[in-house]
């Protein structure tokens, strides 16, 4: 099941400051999981007895929040485009001025509150989300033309940082080796001068540090695809998807 976050896609667009916050997103995901286990998801007629929560980027932050508040909800958790972070260190490219009110720059969002933001610079988006030479330009164009929004409430609540959990299931983190969102503390323009960042893959690196958030997990593994933040849209994505499915199979799923 693919879920549009509140404030995105076909989901409702309520107050982007008061309502669309990460804690609400985690609560919403919890309710969907309860319905899935109870067989209440429309048109499925199935009581789902095993739930794998898969998030990407902001979705992984939501999944971490779910694991923290409802550690029994997911039988396995797959976090992609994710790393350990807390506000004092999270001062790099993510919080630079590459986001703008969506209603001012994109006719698709005309009429929305200006507190709904979107990426409005193709060059910045390309640098942040992609690894040069390892993706299709036409696919990136599709990605940019169909980009969604982030609410000001989400942007503010993300600064709470990563959450430690009592979650006991298995966890797999898959973060691109050249993820410019998490692996750079520089401004976008400065990092562009130095080139694509390289993630620290050591135990003390920001990605593997996410293991400290899951001290009770039955297993915790990290994979570094040779790609940028959105590794799912790179040329070698099928290889990485295979790794994810092999991992799920190893968990008996």
C-alpha positions as CSV (number, residue, x, y, z in Angstrom):
1,X,0.0,0.0,0.0
2,X,1.4,3.4,-1.0
3,X,0.2,6.2,1.2
4,X,0.1,9.9,0.3
5,X,1.1,11.8,3.5
6,X,-1.4,14.3,4.7
7,X,-1.0,17.5,2.7
8,X,0.4,15.5,-0.3
9,X,-1.0,14.0,-3.5
10,X,-4.6,12.9,-3.2
11,X,-4.7,13.3,0.6
12,X,-6.4,16.4,2.2
13,X,-4.5,19.6,2.5
14,X,-5.5,21.0,6.0
15,X,-3.8,23.8,7.9
16,X,-0.1,23.2,7.0
17,X,1.2,24.6,10.4
18,X,-1.3,23.4,13.0
19,X,-2.4,20.0,11.4
20,X,0.3,18.8,9.0
21,X,3.1,17.9,11.5
22,X,5.2,14.7,11.7
23,X,3.6,13.5,15.0
24,X,0.2,13.6,13.2
25,X,1.6,11.7,10.3
26,X,2.9,9.0,12.6
27,X,-0.5,8.8,14.3
28,X,-2.3,8.6,10.9
29,X,0.0,5.7,9.9
30,X,-0.8,3.9,13.2
31,X,-4.5,4.1,12.5
32,X,-4.0,2.7,9.0
33,X,-2.1,-0.2,10.4
34,X,-4.8,-0.9,12.9
35,X,-7.4,-1.0,10.1
36,X,-5.1,-3.3,8.0
37,X,-4.8,-5.8,10.8
38,X,-8.5,-5.6,11.5
39,X,-9.4,-6.2,7.8
40,X,-11.0,-2.8,7.4
41,X,-9.0,-1.5,4.4
42,X,-11.6,-1.0,1.6
43,X,-11.6,-3.5,-1.2
44,X,-9.0,-5.9,0.4
45,X,-11.2,-8.1,2.5
46,X,-8.0,-9.2,4.3
47,X,-6.8,-9.2,7.8
48,X,-3.1,-8.4,7.3
49,X,-1.1,-10.2,10.0
50,X,2.3,-9.0,9.0
51,X,3.1,-5.3,8.4
52,X,6.3,-4.0,6.9
53,X,6.7,-0.2,7.2
54,X,8.7,1.3,4.4
55,X,9.6,5.0,4.4
56,X,11.7,7.3,2.2
57,X,13.3,10.5,3.4
58,X,10.6,12.4,5.3
59,X,8.5,9.2,5.2
60,X,11.4,7.4,7.0
61,X,11.3,10.1,9.7
62,X,7.6,9.4,10.1
63,X,8.3,5.6,10.3
64,X,10.9,6.3,13.0
65,X,8.3,8.3,14.9
66,X,5.8,5.4,14.5
67,X,8.4,3.0,15.9
68,X,9.0,5.3,18.8
69,X,5.4,5.7,19.8
70,X,4.0,2.4,18.7
71,X,6.8,-0.1,18.7
72,X,4.5,-3.1,18.2
73,X,2.9,-1.8,15.0
74,X,5.5,-3.0,12.4
75,X,6.9,-6.5,12.0
76,X,9.8,-5.1,10.0
77,X,10.9,-1.5,9.2
78,X,12.8,-0.4,6.1
79,X,14.1,3.2,6.2
80,X,15.4,4.6,2.9
81,X,17.1,7.9,2.4
82,X,17.6,8.1,6.2
83,X,20.3,8.8,8.8
84,X,20.6,9.7,12.5
85,X,20.3,13.4,13.1
86,X,19.6,16.0,15.7
87,X,19.0,19.7,15.3
88,X,22.5,21.1,16.2
89,X,24.1,18.9,13.5
90,X,21.3,19.1,10.9
91,X,22.4,22.5,9.6
92,X,23.5,21.6,6.0
93,X,21.7,21.6,2.7
94,X,18.3,20.6,4.0
95,X,17.5,23.9,5.7
96,X,18.8,26.1,2.9
97,X,16.5,28.3,0.8
98,X,15.7,25.7,-1.9
99,X,12.0,25.5,-0.7
100,X,9.5,28.2,-1.6
101,X,5.7,28.6,-1.2
102,X,4.2,26.2,-3.7
103,X,1.2,28.4,-4.6
104,X,3.6,31.1,-5.9
105,X,5.6,29.0,-8.2
106,X,3.4,26.1,-9.2
107,X,-0.1,26.4,-10.7
108,X,-0.9,22.9,-9.5
109,X,-1.0,24.3,-6.0
110,X,-2.8,27.6,-6.6
111,X,-5.0,28.4,-3.7
112,X,-3.0,26.4,-1.1
113,X,-1.7,28.2,1.9
114,X,1.8,29.7,1.4
115,X,2.9,27.5,4.3
116,X,2.9,24.5,1.8
117,X,6.4,24.6,0.3
118,X,8.0,22.9,-2.7
119,X,11.4,22.6,-4.4
120,X,11.5,25.4,-7.0
121,X,15.0,25.0,-8.4
122,X,15.8,22.1,-10.7
123,X,19.5,22.5,-10.3
124,X,19.3,22.3,-6.5
125,X,16.9,19.4,-6.6
126,X,19.2,17.5,-9.0
127,X,22.2,18.0,-6.8
128,X,20.4,17.1,-3.6
129,X,18.6,14.0,-4.8
130,X,20.7,12.5,-7.6
131,X,24.3,11.3,-8.2
132,X,25.6,12.7,-11.5
133,X,26.1,10.1,-14.2
134,X,23.9,7.5,-12.6
135,X,20.4,8.5,-13.5
136,X,18.2,9.3,-16.5
137,X,17.6,13.0,-17.1
138,X,14.2,12.3,-18.5
139,X,13.2,10.4,-15.3
140,X,14.5,13.3,-13.2
141,X,12.4,15.7,-15.3
142,X,9.3,13.5,-14.5
143,X,10.2,13.6,-10.8
144,X,10.6,17.4,-10.8
145,X,7.4,18.0,-12.7
146,X,5.4,15.8,-10.3
147,X,7.1,17.0,-7.1
148,X,5.0,17.2,-4.0
149,X,5.0,19.6,-1.1
150,X,6.3,19.8,2.5
151,X,4.3,21.8,5.0
152,X,5.9,24.4,7.3
153,X,4.6,22.3,10.2
154,X,6.5,19.2,8.9
155,X,9.7,21.3,8.3
156,X,9.5,22.6,11.9
157,X,8.7,19.4,13.6
158,X,11.5,17.5,11.8
159,X,13.9,19.6,13.9
160,X,12.9,17.5,16.9
161,X,15.4,15.1,15.5
162,X,15.7,11.3,15.5
163,X,13.8,9.3,18.2
164,X,15.1,6.4,20.2
165,X,12.6,3.5,20.3
166,X,11.8,0.2,22.1
167,X,11.1,-1.4,18.7
168,X,12.1,-5.0,18.7
169,X,11.7,-6.0,15.0
170,X,14.4,-6.0,12.3
171,X,15.5,-2.7,10.7
172,X,17.2,-2.1,7.3
173,X,18.5,1.3,6.4
174,X,19.2,2.0,2.7
175,X,20.9,5.4,2.2
176,X,22.7,6.5,-1.0
177,X,26.5,6.7,-0.8
178,X,26.2,10.2,-2.2
179,X,23.1,11.4,-0.3
180,X,23.5,15.2,-0.2
181,X,20.6,15.6,2.2
182,X,22.2,13.7,5.1
183,X,25.9,13.5,4.2
184,X,26.7,17.2,3.8
185,X,26.7,19.9,6.4
186,X,27.5,22.7,3.9
187,X,25.2,25.0,2.1
188,X,24.1,23.8,-1.3
189,X,26.2,26.3,-3.2
190,X,29.3,25.5,-1.2
191,X,28.8,21.8,-1.5
192,X,28.3,22.1,-5.3
193,X,31.8,23.7,-5.4
194,X,33.3,20.7,-3.7
195,X,31.2,18.2,-5.7
196,X,28.9,15.4,-4.7
197,X,29.4,14.4,-1.0
198,X,30.5,11.0,0.1
199,X,28.8,9.4,3.1
200,X,30.9,8.3,6.0
201,X,30.2,4.5,6.0
202,X,32.1,3.9,9.3
203,X,30.3,2.9,12.5
204,X,30.6,6.5,13.7
205,X,29.1,7.9,10.5
206,X,25.7,9.6,10.5
207,X,23.9,6.7,8.7
208,X,25.2,3.8,10.9
209,X,24.6,5.9,14.0
210,X,20.9,5.3,13.4
211,X,21.5,1.9,15.1
212,X,21.6,3.8,18.4
213,X,17.9,4.6,17.9
214,X,17.1,0.9,17.8
215,X,18.9,-0.7,20.8
216,X,16.3,-3.5,21.0
217,X,15.9,-4.3,17.3
218,X,16.3,-8.0,16.5
219,X,18.7,-7.0,13.7
220,X,19.9,-3.7,12.3
221,X,21.6,-3.6,8.8
222,X,22.7,-0.7,6.6
223,X,23.2,-0.7,2.8
224,X,24.8,2.1,0.9
225,X,23.7,2.1,-2.8
226,X,26.0,3.8,-5.2
227,X,23.5,6.6,-5.7
228,X,22.1,9.9,-4.4
229,X,19.3,10.5,-2.0
230,X,16.6,9.2,-4.3
231,X,18.4,5.9,-5.0
232,X,15.1,4.4,-6.2
233,X,15.3,6.6,-9.3
234,X,18.9,5.8,-10.3
235,X,20.1,3.4,-13.0
236,X,21.1,0.7,-10.5
237,X,17.8,0.8,-8.5
238,X,16.7,-2.7,-9.5
239,X,19.9,-4.1,-7.8
240,X,19.1,-2.2,-4.6
241,X,15.4,-3.3,-4.7
242,X,16.7,-6.9,-5.0
243,X,18.7,-6.4,-1.8
244,X,15.7,-5.1,0.0
245,X,13.6,-8.1,-1.1
246,X,16.3,-10.6,-0.1
247,X,16.5,-8.9,3.3
248,X,12.7,-9.3,3.7
249,X,12.9,-12.9,2.7
250,X,15.6,-13.5,5.3
251,X,13.2,-12.1,7.9
252,X,10.6,-14.7,6.8
253,X,8.5,-12.1,5.0
